[in-house]
Amino acid sequence: MRINRNELLRSAGYLGAALFIAGFLHYSINEVLNTFNKVLMIAGAALLIAAIILNFPAIRSYFSRRSGKLGTNTLVMSGAVIAIVGLVNVLGYRHHKRIDLTTEQLYSLSDQTRKIVSSLNQDVEVMRFHKEEDQLLKDRMQEYRDLSRRVTYQLIDPQDKPDVAKKHGITHLGETIVVSGARTERLEETGEQAITNAILKVTRDKLKKICFIEGHGEKSLSPSEKDQGENYSAVDRALKNENYQTASINLVTSREVPSDCDVLVLAGPKQGLLTQETAMIGKYLEGGGKAMLLLDPQMNPNLGDVLSGWGIQLGDDLILDQSAVGIQLGQAVPIARAAGSHPITKDFGRSMMLFPLARSVSTSSGGEAASTELLKTSDESFAKTDYKDGRAEFTSGKDKRGPITIAVAGTKMAGDKESRLLVVGDSDFAADAYVENVRNGDLFLNSINWLAQDEELISIRPRSPTDRKITMTGSQRNMLFWLTVIFMPGAVIGSGIYIWWKRK
C-alpha cells in the first residue's frame, strides 16, 4: 500500500495539536505541571511544527486558492471576535459594575461602608479559619477590596497553618477575625454591618464617649418592660456598634459635665433642669463642648439662657400634621424632611422622618452662633399654641402655618475650639418604638457623628430586608386556588377543545 506523504503530514499535525491540547487541559484541571504534561505538550508542539514545516508548500498552495482565502478570513474573523470578547471580559473583571435592583439595595455596600473603607489609611486583614470557602463572604470581601486596596481577605486552614491559628487564638473552625496592627476583632456573623463595625473598632485610635444626662425623667439607655418602646436601648446598641462609649451622668452629683464627655445628650426630660445644671451645660458649650438637646412639648426645660446665647428659640406649641400621611399616622405625629444644606441630612434627599408629639424650634436674632434650620414639617402642618384644650383645628391669628422648623443646628467658636449644638423639638423619634422607621435612626446617629466631629461616619446605613410575606384569609386562599388551579387552566383547555371541534 502506497502512503500519501501529504496525508501523513496532515495526520501528524492533527495528532500534534491533539496532544498539545490534551496536555494543556490536564495541566489546567490539576494545576500541576508534571512530567506527563510536559511530555504531551512538547511532543504535540514538535509534531505540529514539523508537519507545518515539511508540508509548507501544500499549505501555501491551499491558502492561495479561493476556498483557502475564505477559510483564512473566517479564521481571522473568529480570532478577532474571541480577542474582543476576551478583552471585554478582562475589562469587566478589572472594572466591574453591578446593578442592584432590590428596593433596600441589599446586594450593594451601603454608603456608610463605602465612606469608611475608602478612607482607610492603614491595612486591614479579614481572615476566615476553615477548610471550605464561604462564597458569600468571599464575594462580599471582593467588594470591600474594590473600595480599598488596604483591605485583604484570606481563607486559612488551621490544620495547614497551626502557627497562624495559635497566634490569633483560634479555637474552632469557622471563626472569622478582622486584624489591623495589634488589634483584633472577632466576628459573630459575617454580614456587612458586622464587618464594617469591626473595621471601625480596629482602626480608630480613640473610643469617643457619649454622655446622656439623667435625673429628670429622660429616656433610659436600658430596655424596660414597663416603658417598652420608649427607651433608647436600640440607640445605645447602634452607638456601640459605631465604636462609641455610652454613659449616663447626673449633673447634680458630678457637679459639672465630665471632661471625658465628647458629646452631651439631653433626651426628653420630663422636669425642668435646675439653674445650676443649666449653668453647667452653658459652661460646657462655652468651652468647646458638643451637645444634643431633644426637648418634648408641654414642659419647660429651663434652658432659655443657653438657647438664647445660640440664637435658638423653643416654641411653646404642638405641631399637628393634616397631610395624608400625617392623618394616617395621627395628626400628632408630623412628618419632616431635610431643610437647607447640612452634613447631617445631606444624603437624605426627600426621605421622611417621624416625630411623635413635637414642638417647634426656630432661630432668633442676637445669638453669636451660625445656626441652620435642619428639618421642616409639611406645608399641611401647623404649630398649635393652645394645644391644651385638646382641639386639633387651626386657629387663625394664634397658630402658625407650616412648614414648621423642628430642628436647628448651630456652631460657634470658643477660642481655638468649635462648639456645636443641635436642638430638636422631640425625643421620641429616636426611642425604640420609632427609631427603625424611615430615616429616624440615621438622623440620630448622623447627629452624633456630626457633634463628635466624625463626619466620615455620616451616611445612610444598611437597611434590613422588607418582609414581603403575603397573609391571606381562608376564603382568599380558596379563591386563589380556584382561579389559578381550576379556572385558568380549565379555560385554556376548554378553548383548545372548542377550536379543535370547530375545525373538525
N, C-alpha and C positions, 0 to 999 in steps of 0.2 A: 504494500500500500504506500502510495506516494504522499508525503507530508507537505502540506502547503506552508511555506515559510511565513507568509503574512498572517495566516490563521493562527500559527503557533505563537507569533509575537503578540497578536491581539489577545490571545488567551492568557499569555504571561502577564500582560498589562492588567487585565481584569483580575487575575489572581493576586497580583501585587497590590492593587487598590483594595481588594477584599481583605488581605492580610493586614495592611496598614490600618484600615478602619476597625477591624476586629481588635487589634492590639490597643488602639486608642480608646475604644469603648470599654474594654476590660480595665484599662487604667482609670477611666473616668468613673466607673462604677465602684471599684475597690479603693481608689485614691492611693494606690501603692504602685510605684514604678519598679517592678521586679524584673528578673532576667527573662521570664516568659514574655512579658510585654515588650521588652526591648528587642528580643529576637523577632517577634511578629512584626513590629513596626519597621525594623531595619531591613528584614528580608522583603517585606512588602514594598518599601521605598526603593530598594535595589532593583527588584523585578520591574517596577513601574518605570523607573528611569531608563533601565536597559531596553525595555520594549519601546519607549519613546525614541531613544537614540537610534536603535537598529532599524526601526520602522519609520524613520522620519520622512523619507521620500513619499511613502504611501500616505502619510498623514498630511503632508504638504499638498499632495495631489487631491486629497479629499476636500480640503478647505478651499481649493481653487475652483471647485465645482459649485453650481448654484445651490444645491442641497446643503453643501458644506457651509456656504456663506449664511444661508438661512439658519442652520443649526448653530453657527457661531453667534449670530445676532441674538437668537433665543437664549443661548448660554450667557451672553454678556448682559442681556436684559434681566435674566433671572438673578445673576450675581449682583446687579445694581439694586434690584428690589430687596434682596437679602441684606445687602450692605445698609440700605436706607432703614429697613426695619430694625436691624441691629443697632444703628446709630440712635434711632428714636428710643429704643429700649434703654440704651446706656444713658441718654439724657434724662429719660423718665426716672431711672434709678437714682441718678445723682440730684435731680431737681424735681422730685415727685410732688404732686399736688393731689390731695384727696378732697372730695366733696361730701360733706356730712349733711344729709337731708332730714335727720331727726329733729323734732321740734326743740328739744333741750340740748342739741349738739352733743349727744352722749359719746360720740366716737371722735371728738376733737378735743384737744387740750384746751383748758379754759384760759381766759385772759389772764387770770392770776398766775397760773403756771408759766405762761409764756413770758410774763414780766420777770418773774423770779429767776427762771432758768436762764433766760437770755442775758441777764445782768450779772451772772456768776463771775466772780474774779478769783476763784480757787477751784481746784479739781475735786470732783465728787464721784465716788465709785459705788455702784449698786451691785451687790453680789448675792446670788441665789445658790444655796448649797443643796444640791440634789443630783441624782443620776440622770433624770429626764428633764427636758426643757419645758417650760411653761410658755407656750407660743403667744398667749395673750400678753404676758408680761414682756416677752421679748419684743413684740410689735410696739408695745407702749414705750418701752425704753428707746426704741429706734426714733420715735417721735421726740423724746427728750434730747437724744443725740443730735437730731436735726436742728434743734434750737440752740445747742451749745456743745462745742467740742470738749468742753470741760467735764461733761457727763459721760461716764463709761459704764458698761454693763458686762458682766461675765457670769457664766454658769460654771460652778465648781463642784466636782465630785469629791466629797470628803474622804473617800477611800483612796483616790488617786493623789490627793494633796492633803494628807492629815495634818501637816505642819501649819497650813493656812487655816484649816478648820480650828485647830487648837489655839492659834494666835487670836482668833476672833471669838473664842468661847462658844463654838457651835456644838450643840448637844444632840440635835436630831435632824433628820432630813427635812427639807422644805423651808428651813429658816432663810429669811432674806434680810440683809442689812444694808444700811447706807453709811458710807465712811467718807470722811473728809479730814485729812490731817490726823490728829489724835482722837477725834470724836467719832463715836459710832452710835447709830440709832437702829434699833431692831423693829421690823415691821410686823404687825399682827395680820395685816392684809396688804394687798399689793395694788389697790385702786389708785387713781390719780391723786386724790386728795391726800391719802396716806403717804405717798411717795414725796409729794411736794412739801408737805409739812415736815417730813423727816429731813429733806434737803435744807429747809429753813433752820431746823434745830442744829444741824451740824455745821452750818456756815455762818450763823450770826454770832457775833462776839459777846453780846450782852442781852440778857433777858430783861426787857423793859417791864416796869410794874404799873398796873392799872389799879388805882385805889378807889373803892366805892364807899361813899360816906353812908353811915348807918346811924340810927338813933332817933329818926323822925318818921318811921314807918315806911322807909324806902323799899324798893324791890330787893328781895334777897337773892343771893347767888346760889343758894341751896334749894333743891326741889322740896316741895311740901305738899302733902295730900290735902291739907286744909285750904291752901291757896293755889290749888293746881291750875297751871296755865298763867298765873300772874307773876311768877318769879323770873329770874334771869339765869336759870341753870343752863339753858341752851347757849346763851351768850357767853357764859363762863367757859363752857367746853370749847366754843369756837375761838375764843381768845387764846386759850391754852394751846389749841391746835396751830395757831399762828405764832406760837413761841412767845406769848406774853405771860407774865405772872399776874395773878389777881389777888386782891386782899380787901377785906372790909376794915374800915377805920372809923373811930369815934373821935370827932374833933374836940369834944369836951375833955375826954380822958387824955388824949395825946397833946392837947394844948396848942397844937399847930399842925399844919399839913406836913406829914413826914417828908424829909428831904429826898428819900428814895422813890417818891411817887413821880412817875413820868407823866401820868395823866390822872386827873381827879374827876370822878363821876358822881353827880348827884342825881339819882334816878327815882323820881316820883315821891318826894317827901309828902307825908300827909299832915305834918305840922310845920309851922314856920321855924326857921333856924334862929338860934339865939344871936344877939347882937355881936357877942364875942366870936361866934362861929363865922358870921358874915365877914367880920374883920379879918379872920384868918384866911378865908378864901380870897379876899381882896389883896391881902399881902402876898399870898402865893402867886397870884396872877401878876402883880406888880414886879415880882422878882423873876419873871420869865416863865411862869408856870403855864400849864395847859389844862383846860377844864371843859367838861361837857355837863350842861345843866338841862335836865329833862324835867319840865315843870308842868304838871297837870292843872286843869282849870279848877275852879271852886275852892282855891286855897291861896293864901298869901305866903310865899316862901321867905319873905323878909330879906330879899336880895336887891332891893331898889337901888341902894348906894353903889353896889358893884356894877349893876347893869347900866346905870346912868353914865358911869365913867367910860363905858364902852359904846355909848350911843345906841343902846338897845332898850326897847320898851316892851313890857309884858302886858298883854291885854287881859282885862277882867271880863272875859266873854267865853262863849262856847261856839265852836264852829259847827254848823249844820250844812249838810250837802243834799241838794234836791236834784242832782243829776240822776240819770237812770241807774248808774252803778251805785250811787250813794243811797238811793231809795231801796235798792235790792239788798245792800248790806245793812242798812239802817242809817237814818239821817245823821246820827251822832257819830258815824264812822266815816269821816270825809276822806276822799282820795286826794293825793297831792302828787305833783310832778316837779322835776328839777326846774329851777328858775335861774336864768343867767348862767354864767360860766364859773365853775369852781372845781378844784381837783376831786372833791368828794363825790360829785354827781356827774362828772364829765362823760362817763361811759353809759349813763342811764338812758339817754335818748328820751323817748316818750313813756318809759316804764312808769308804772304806778306804785305808790306806797299807801298803806292804810294807817290811819291814825285814830284809834277809838278814843272818844272824849278828849278833844284837843282845844287849845286856846290859841289866839293869835300872838305872834311875836313880830315886832316891827323895828325899823331903825329910826332913830331920832337925832336931832342936831345936838351938838355940844360935846359929843364924845371925841376922844383922841384916837380912836381905833379906826381902821379901814374895815368897814363891815359890808357883807354881801348877803343879800336875800337868797337863801338856799333853796327853799321849797315853797310852792304856792298851790293852793287848792283850786278846784274847778271854777269856771265862770258861774255855775249854777249854785255855788255855795254862798253862805253869808255868816258873819260873826254876830251872834245874838248877845246883847248885853244884859237883858232882863230874863236870862235863861232860868232863873229860879222859880218862875211861875209855871214851868212845865209845858208851855206852849211852844210850838215849832214854827209859827208864822213869822214872816219878815215884817218888822215894824219900821216904816219909813221915818227917817229923822233920828232914830236910835241905833238901828243895826247897820252894819257895813256890808255892802255887796261884795261878792267875790270877783276876782281871785283874792284870797287871803294868804298873807305870808305866815308860814307855820314854823319856819326855822331860819336863824340868822347865824352866820359865821363871821368872826372878826379877828383881826391881828393888830398888834401894836408893839413897838419896840420898847424894851425895858433895858436901857443901857446897850450892851452888845448882844443881848438875848432877844428873842422874839416870843412874845406871849400870844397864845391862841385860845379863843373861847368859842364854843358852839352852844347855842341856846335853842331848844326845841320845845314847843308848847304841848308836849305829850311824852309820856314814858311807856305807855302800854304797847306802842308799836314794836318794841324790842322784847316784850315779855314772851314767855314760852308759847302762849296761845296765838301770837301774831307774827313772830319773828321769821317763820318759814314762808309767809305769804309774800308774793311778788318780790319786790326789792327791799323789803324791810330789813332783813339780815345784812344785806350788802351795805345799806345805809349806815347801820350802826357800826359795822366793822370798818368800813371806809372812813367813818368819822374818827374812830380810834386811831387808824393808820395815819390820818392827816394830823391829828393832835400830837401823836407821838413822833411826828416827822419821819414816818416810814412811807413816804409817797410811793415807793416802788411796789408796795403791797396793795395799793388801792386798785381795785379791779372788780370784775364780775366773776363770782366764784362758781365752781362746778355745781350743776343742778342735778337733783335726783330724778330718775325717770318718772314720768307721769303714769299713774295707774290707769290703764285703759281697759280694764275688765268691764264687760257688759253684764249687768244683773237684770234678769228677766223674771217676770212672774210666770206661774204655771200656764196661764192662758196664752201669754206671749210665746212661750216655748212651743205650745201646741200649734199656734198659728204659723210659726216659723217652720215647723215640721211639715204641715200640710202644704204650705206654699212652696218650699224648696225640694221636698222629697216626693210629694204626691202630685201637686197641681202642675208645676213647671215641667217635670219630665213627662207627665201624662199628656200635657198639651203638645209637646214636641212629637211624642209617639203618635198621638191622635192625628196631628197634622200630616205626618208621613203616611199613615194608613189611608187618610182621606185622599191625598194626592195620588197614591198608588191606585186606589179604587177608581178614581175619575179617569186616569189614563188607561186603565184596563178596559 
